[in-house]
């Protein structure tokens, strides 16, 4: 793949992986991106996952036409991007390793060496001249590890964005960018919205024509769209008006209530996404909760607490800074319903939540009165979900 006349793609596709980071389903695989900058000096941007070292080095040799790279820039030390640093050094022992001070500390932990004899430590605003290409390094701590840097090439106006603007999926697939980029961002980076906002402010001062992430496609058109989504996600604003309904149901009665509410909302013209937390991809359910402006939580009282899948779901929301939404509660309990109270307690630290006045309580099975309350809740959510 040609990114620009001087920048070539040398990354790899992973079609064997089933769970990224051991938890995120990736039916379309993953891309581990690496780029080669050809100039008077040759720089390689990042390594790839451990299982693809030979393929990666072959890509470098092919695109460099047999010339030895002068630099390996390490923007991020997560193993899917750094595992082949040692492989690179063995093949190109004269090359310099360029990274942040914290990255070299991590190399010592990962590989037993910090490459003291051939390292270049860079920080905010430092530059590296390759010839006509000058690389400027920008620190991006906690996006989403503390050692991260991103790199700007002023000649081709390219931002190498580390894990920023990444997505799930190999590059030989055709799927909509936003869906898998949103799931990736919220799952992996979502806790660090303030740090992403800080990086976006730095990037706003740059003249960027292309974004080269470490996962997913090179972005070269309509960059305002991608940057706008990152601004929305990292500021925890709803992306769309709509209602995410997340539920658990033991014997189907809570599900009846959720299905009825979903139908009423759709009849009112409200966009709806429903997740059975015991069966769905949890990351998809979390994605929908952040995507839409309102959330309905429906679960049973279980062991004087809430159903385990709902507890896991709420933990996923709160650890990622869930806020600025409307929330409605549906609880079910045969003798001592307390799920609503427990769910509210889980959300105590979430800021700027508006709770619906219509709180639905089911005693074992929905009744006519339950459905009347659900009708009222649908009308209330139609208003609460507007943005």
Secondary structure, DSSP 8 states (H G I E B T S, - for coil): -BSSSSEEE--EEE-S-SEETTTEE-TT-EEE--EEE-SSS-EEE----GGGHHHHHHHHHHHTTT---SEEE----SHHHHTTHHHHHHH-TT-EEEE-HHHHHHHHHHHS---TTSEEE--TT-EEE-SS-EEEEEE-TTSSSTT-EEEEETTTTEEE-TTTT--SB-TT----HHHHHHHHIIIIIGGGHHHHHHHHHHHTTS--SEEE-SSS--B-S-HHHHHHHHHHHHTT--SEEEEEEEE--SSSHHHHHHHHHHHHHHHTT--EEEEETTTS-HHHHHHHHHHEEEEEEEEEEETTEE-HHHHHHHHHHHHTT--SEEEEEEEE-SS---HHHHHHHHTTT--SEEE-S--EEESSS--HHHHHHHHHHHHHHHHHT--
